[in-house]
Amino acid sequence: MNCPRVEVDLGKIRCNTQTLVGRLGPGGIGVTGVTKAVCGHPAIAQAMLDGGAAGLADARIGNVQRLRAAGLKGPITLIRTPMLSQADQVVQSCDASYNTESLVISALAAAAIRTGTVHGIVLMVEMGDKRDGILPENLADIAQRVMQIPGVALKGIGANFACLNGGAPTAIQMAALSALSNWIEDVCGPFLKVVSGGNSANLPWAFGEHATGRINDLRLGEAILLGVEPVSGDQIGGMHTDAFTLVAEVIEADANPPLSPITPIDPTAQRVRIVANSGAFARMILAIGHQDTNILGLSMPVGSTLIGATSDHLVIGTPRSLPTVGSEVRFQMNYSALMHAMAAPDIKVKLLGELPSPVLWPPQGKADHLAVV
Ligand SMILES: *Cc1c(COP(=O)(O)O)cnc(C)c1O
């Protein structure tokens, strides 16, 4: 009845956030918790805030509205430049947004004036990812224009790395972002409240020896949720990598499956593995498929082999002990599998470790995870 489901250990998410906040704080960097991979799930967002995140951010207005509908009051920033058609909603539910287009900024200003608020603008600078952003040489012009438009306030600048192109940012790139913020202040006058250095891919830089300069914020999703550094995929010291578990149910179990080569007709063809006919091989089918998650982002149970998947079935080879029909199989997920599973309508979310408020921190017996490494 409760399969498939994602089990979420809120204590581990709180703990991961706390670890990052503790490690980045001495360098003057605050943590903004990014909720897009969990579709703005309010309890997960709250766990980030309880762990010390200074605010929340999401790429989609629908997710922000979900957070607001659940009563979350803290600052929320839209980190994808708003759609022109959504200016009113953005102003209503977000304190600030990342922007690259003058036309959109004007629309946000008009919407803010209509609602009697002032909307914060963070200008996204293109520093090498080649996704979104204003070229550094155009930044001062746009910043000055933002300063002159009633209804919006220039709140800061931000950059993004290792999303569409390139690797983790270098110390030179980060120093360039600091220098840009000083230059914008020289030209425009006001103090920039936010200089947001990037995402989880910035962590190796932020944990490094060099000075962090003007950077005072990182927008962290994957590192908090999965405890890993995205470019290398390595676990971050002291972090939980198992806050999320995907659970699926066995709907067929064959002790002696056909071992003749299978000729699939779907794109997972190259993923098919023919397992040696050792006599100790069995096959199970789980009620989960491509429609629910990124199957290739699941880590198989120990000793098991992915045979293939279709839209609704996952076929796994298992060494000896065959689970009975109706039993559950548990998987860890990478970022892509998590993101798809959290958005899948047929996957339930089961929360573990919800704390009554006020939140007591640290919980007993978890202190060893907080050690600065
Ligand atoms: C998704 C996103 C983030 C968070 O990225 P993670 O790798 O999950 O930390 C930060 N900033 C922007 C603009 C994003 O789109």
PDBQT file of the ligand as one rigid body, heavy atoms in Angstrom, charges set to zero:
ROOT
HETATM    1  C1  LIG A 401      20.149  23.916  -8.535  1.00  0.00    +0.000 C 
HETATM    2  C2  LIG A 401      20.829  25.183  -8.264  1.00  0.00    +0.000 A 
HETATM    3  C3  LIG A 401      21.624  25.307  -7.112  1.00  0.00    +0.000 A 
HETATM    4  C4  LIG A 401      21.877  24.159  -6.161  1.00  0.00    +0.000 C 
HETATM    5  O1  LIG A 401      22.714  23.218  -6.768  1.00  0.00    +0.000 OA
HETATM    6  P1  LIG A 401      23.284  21.941  -5.976  1.00  0.00    +0.000 P 
HETATM    7  O2  LIG A 401      24.294  21.360  -6.871  1.00  0.00    +0.000 OA
HETATM    8  O3  LIG A 401      22.116  21.047  -5.737  1.00  0.00    +0.000 OA
HETATM    9  O4  LIG A 401      23.855  22.462  -4.710  1.00  0.00    +0.000 OA
HETATM   10  C5  LIG A 401      22.219  26.530  -6.874  1.00  0.00    +0.000 A 
HETATM   11  N1  LIG A 401      22.037  27.575  -7.721  1.00  0.00    +0.000 NA
HETATM   12  C6  LIG A 401      21.289  27.495  -8.815  1.00  0.00    +0.000 A 
HETATM   13  C7  LIG A 401      21.138  28.678  -9.700  1.00  0.00    +0.000 C 
HETATM   14  C8  LIG A 401      20.661  26.295  -9.139  1.00  0.00    +0.000 A 
HETATM   15  O5  LIG A 401      19.927  26.219 -10.236  1.00  0.00    +0.000 OA
ENDROOT
TORSDOF 0
